[in-house]
Amino acid sequence: MNLPTRNTQIQLRRQRDGIPALDDFQTVDAAIPDVAEGAFLVRAIYLSLDPYIRKAMRGDHPGHAKLAPGEVIYGRSVCRVVRSRHADFKPGDYLVAETGWQTFASLTPKKVVQRIDPALGPLSTAIGVLGMPGLTAWGSVAHVAPPQVGQTFVVSAAAGPVGGTAGQLAKLAGARVVGIAGGKEKCDVALRTYGFDACVDYKKAGWEDEMRAACTAGIDVYHDNVGAPLLNALVKHFNLYARVVLCGRPADYHQPGFEGVSLGPIIGKRAQVKGMVVYDYEHDMPRYQRTASTLMREGKLRFKEDHTQGLENTPAHFLKLMRGENIGKAIVAVGPEKG
């Protein structure tokens, strides 16, 4: 890739409910921003696409105001400092930062999520298996509902970066891991790449029978990445005192309300239902990254990324994510790693 000389931005063109459309976004060519005293200029390398961005666009996510037409879409990226007027940030430093969907951003330290040690893994993994998705999985498996040896651990969105990592960590802890995914290709990733014991395609007729067959000993831990409809369908397979980690509900991100959980069956199972928010575990990121990096080098923790090239293709790649068509961590390669 050649180094860019202008600042390409993806802005909101229209705010509305429902799944976004391509014409809700606009691509704008802008000048590279100036750098004020105490700030630094970064160039995006890999842009992270995550389901929460849809909520952030509407102002339904903590710390994000509702976007107005003409504003740059929210987002984190792996970026490199190219110019600095801050003593703690030097040209050449690699960071994960809140840059938004643009090639260049002038930042202050409060926009920095973390510094990147390139020795831990490929740079792109800092927004995937070694980043927020990986830490989310770690928070679930290491903190919220650690599975015991021999227990059955079920995870939805099994081919995604959170589900895939959570399942592998549970497997390493000695659990039997069953994934739930939409389509044969995603189930193949869960089975062949991540090494799950079983994976059920919820889009197939009779999937609940397959679920029952895959969980003959019942479900002890369910990591929920999708929301109430699937949770309501799985309760019947729970063992008494099963634990549920409520991690995400992307099916509800396109509308103001959300579908409720049927509480009667949960009470009957004496299930423990806990909400999980990754920001509660940011203090544990260094330990997680050291552990995950070692597991990756040993071939015990694998990852899959779904890349597209060029910032101008970000809206289309984001809509692919919103439709659940991505396989692995959704990433936009914006520019070269060096320079």
Secondary structure, DSSP 8 states (H G I E B T S, - for coil): ----SSEEEEEE----SSS--GGGEEEEEE------TT-EEEEEEEEE--THHHHHHHT-STT-----TTSB---EEEEEEEEESSTT--TT-EEEEE--SBSEEEE-GGGEEEE--GGGS-GGGGGTTTSHHHHHHHIIIIII----TT-EEEEESTTSHHHHHHHHHHHHTT-EEEEEESSHHHHHIIIIIS--SEEEETTSTTHHHHHHHHTTT-EEEEEESS-HHHHHHHGGGEEEEEEEEE---GGGTTSSS-----HHHHHHTT-EEEE--GGGGGGGHHHHHHHHHHHHHTTSS---EEEEESGGGHHHHHHHHHTT---SEEEEE-S-S--
